[in-house]
Amino acid sequence: SVSANHPPQPDPAAVMGEPPAKRSRAFIDVPVTDGIYYIKLMVTEPVASAIIGKGGSNMKAMQEMGGIVKISGSGVYFPTSNNRPVCLGGAPHVVGELLQVILDRQAEASAKPPANGPSTDASALNLLVPNCTVSRLIGPGGEVRNEMCMQTGAKLSARDRIPGVLERVVTLSGTPEQIYALAQLVIDKMNLCPTFREGAQTVDYRHVHATAAPAKGGGKGAAS
């Protein structure tokens, strides 16, 4: 679906000068014409609470930075996890500032693990990426991933596909500084993909019926 914050994108085949039937939408780079970039991730409940703040005060402050901030409702998780989806959007520098807030909240939550419930891993950031977009982050023989990881010092790994779910969890791991640097590169690549942009603002997955059993203790961030 297309929201007011996400104007329709031009048909990628038309941009490339070929009939739509000749090209797959999944692997065509389309310029970002509206100036809005997105990143989609998932966070533990403690981080979600810190993002929202008392009476929504923290989330309002983030939105006043000039970006889009969406988070799923309490108890609404990405399939097979105990983590809540979050969408950040805006001009590139705004998305970067919002992402830094998320990383800071993760660090704070990691330093104060809850007595009960899932803990937060500050050394990992879990992105939600369409299945067909993951390949552009890996590249032939892993060369794109290797180059990005070598440049930033962070690691990138993709979890297995979840039957019935159109997105995969892609984990960035390292120090917060390394994760931030790698995320900047990943954001650029993901936003050239129309498939990613079309679903970036979807944070409610209650309509998705995954066929895999929920993961045990799914709150922690890093991929196993």
JOSULHU-V334661 format. One record per pair of residues at least 6 apart in sequence whose C-alpha atoms are under 7 Angstrom apart, sorted by the first residue. I is the first residue (numbers start at 1). J is the second residue. Records with the same first field share a line. If there is no record, write none. Layout:
# JOSULHU-V334661
I=J + J
This chain:
# JOSULHU-V334661
1=198
2=8
12=25 + 28 + 30
13=19 + 20 + 23
14=20
25=194
26=132 + 133 + 193 + 195
27=193
28=193
29=192 + 193
30=192 + 193 + 194
31=192
32=192
35=91
36=89 + 90 + 91
37=89 + 90 + 91 + 92 + 191
38=87 + 88 + 89 + 90 + 191 + 200
39=87 + 88 + 89 + 187
40=86 + 87 + 88 + 127 + 128 + 200
41=85 + 86 + 87 + 126 + 127 + 128
42=83 + 84 + 85 + 86 + 126 + 127
43=83 + 84 + 85
44=82 + 83 + 84 + 120 + 219
45=83 + 84
46=109
47=105 + 106 + 109
50=105
51=58 + 59
52=58 + 59
53=59
62=98
63=69
65=94
66=90 + 94
67=89 + 90 + 94 + 95
68=88 + 89 + 90
69=87 + 88 + 89
70=86 + 87 + 88
71=84 + 85 + 86 + 87 + 203
72=84 + 85 + 86 + 203 + 204
76=84 + 204 + 206
77=83 + 84 + 85 + 205
78=84 + 85 + 205
79=210
80=212 + 213 + 214 + 215
81=214 + 215 + 218 + 219
82=218 + 219
83=219
85=203
86=203
87=200 + 201 + 203
88=95 + 98
89=95
103=176
106=120 + 122
107=122
109=120
110=119 + 120 + 121 + 122
113=119
118=217 + 219 + 220
119=219 + 220
120=219 + 220 + 221
121=220 + 221 + 222
123=173 + 174 + 175 + 176
124=171 + 172 + 173 + 174 + 221 + 222
125=171 + 172 + 173 + 221
126=169 + 170 + 171 + 172 + 221
127=169 + 170 + 171
128=167 + 168 + 169 + 170
129=167 + 168 + 169 + 170 + 196
130=166 + 167 + 168 + 196
131=166 + 167 + 168
133=190 + 193 + 196
137=144 + 145 + 186
138=144 + 145
139=145
145=156
148=182
149=155
152=178 + 181 + 182
153=178
154=172 + 173 + 174 + 178 + 179 + 182
155=172 + 173 + 174
156=170 + 171 + 172 + 173
157=170 + 171 + 172
158=169 + 170 + 171
159=168 + 169 + 170 + 223
160=168
161=168
162=210 + 212
163=210 + 211 + 212
164=209 + 210 + 211
165=208 + 210
171=222 + 223
172=179
173=179
190=196
191=197
